[in-house]
Amino acid sequence: MADSAQDRTESATPKRKRDARRRGEVPRSRELGAAAVVGAAAVASLGAGHSIAGGAVRLMRRSLEFDAAALAQPQALPAILGKTWLQALLLCAPLLAACAMAALLAPILLGGWNFSVQALRFDFSRLNPLSGLGRIFSSHGLVELLKGLVKVGWIGGVGAAYLWQHRGVVGGLSAEAVESGIVDGVGVMLGAGGWMAMALLGVASIDVPYQLWSYGKRLRMSKQEVRDEFKRSEGRPEVKARIRRLQMEMVKRRMMEKVPTADVVITNPTHYAVALKYSSSEMRAPRVVAKGTDEIAAVIRDLARQHRIPLVAAPPLARALYRSVELEREIPAALYSAVARVLTYVYQLRDWRGGSRPPQEPELDAVPGGEPDP
């Protein structure tokens, strides 16, 4: 059962935000884009307006003053028209470039750069008229309609007020010379554009926070969705337990394979078992190749008996080795003396051929870190 809007009380997780961006869902404000484009056009016109106006006058004059012989060659007129259009385009290039840059940067300022392949896919559901009507008559559609009406009224009112204040200039344009009329007309247009850009900026200052709030609201999650996502990202407890169990089995299997290579197994004698290996040419100190308690300790002892590895009962040393040394790690310096006594006994046992008194097992009543179990 889908969660209702009232249940979605949690902020979107980073993963949900990443998934939304992959789908092309990012906060966008059309009002910010419109304000940026109109503002860029006004600024570019202020900077290059004089040259654009002068160029427009010269272009118009050249277009109206042409060689009468060209009328006798109709096939040359398309080339003349194309050249005129190209000159007009080059004349307006700074203005067009500023508008294009503003249209590109405005969305990036709000939602950042985002390219989504999923957003380019054709969606047949958008062709459903019922779905389209649902979007139109939804709360979001109503808000957009009200925004559009307010925006048109506000910007139109600002533009009308500006033109009303300059009605004398506008009314006198027809009585001026062509050059001065164009300059004054462009000035009025620039002024109106600047005031309309500021009006659009005021609308954008309201729309941008609303779009961010609306975007966050759409991505909100219920507590159950957050828990499910956490389980998917971290792994379900039963799966993690099985993975840990398999990992432990692999470690145990590798550990048991190394027991036959050990020099000695030090025992508790029933609860702990630690297998040590030492090679003076390869190691600085004896290394723990296997260790375990209870059932694992019993398996280590059985393997040691099968492969004739000496078993030495030294409870304090066995506990100290088990607690302080990880697998495949060398023993700490604090245990050198006790382990050396055990290895000395093992080497003596190897050299013993029988017939004489066998070596005596070392007595280790206490070693560092070998305190009794709590």
Secondary structure, DSSP 8 states (H G I E B T S, - for coil): ----GGG--B---HHHHHHHHHTT-----HHHHHHHHHHHHHHHHHHHHHHHHHHHHHHHHHHHS--GGGGG-GGGHHHHHHHHHHHHHHHTHHHHHHHHHHHHHHHHHHH-----SGGGS--GGGG-HHHHHHHHTSHHHHHHHHHHHHHHHHHHHHHHHHHHHTHHHHHTGGGS-HHHHHHHHHHHHHHHHHHHHHHHHHHHHHHHHHHHHHHHHHT-B-HHHHHHHHHHHH--HHHHHHHHHHHHHHHHHHHHHHGGG-SEEEE-SSSEEEEEE--TTT-SS-EEEEEEEHHHHHHHHHHHHHTT--EEE-HHHHHHHHHH--TT-B--GGGHHHHHHHHHHHHHHHH--SSS--------S--TT-----
